Amino acid sequence: IGIIGENQLIVAEKDTAKSFGSGLLEVFATPAMINMMENTAHKSVADFLPEGTSTVGTHVDVAHIKATPMGMIVRCCSKLVAIDGRKLTFQVEAYDDSGKIGEGTHTRFIIDIQKFMSKL
């Protein structure tokens, strides 16, 4: 508990609601923000996992509270706040130059990669 992850990007056309099809505007898309939050949480714990394991996202509960234009930097932070067996719960937040743009929680599970893939 307490592991922190950080990530950032410059909002490009590929990151916009218009590009994702989640809206018509050229602003940072909610799906792009969620992807960034998941990626930040995933990477934050990757080096702590045994070889042959990874994490998979299972739940996201976030609010996208402010729009961000193209060209602006978005920073994402994750913090591991709970561990229950293989279940990891993260607090996630995203910011741009004007302040907080998103916040919520994200749940990931530790999986054995080979077992997981064999069940597909």
Secondary structure, DSSP 8 states (H G I E B T S, - for coil): ---EEEEEEE--GGGBHHHHTS-SSSBB-HHHHHHHHHHHHHHHHHTTS-TTEEEEEEEEEEEE-S--BTT-EEEEEEEEEEEETTEEEEEEEEEETTEEEEEEEEEEEEEEHHHHHHT-
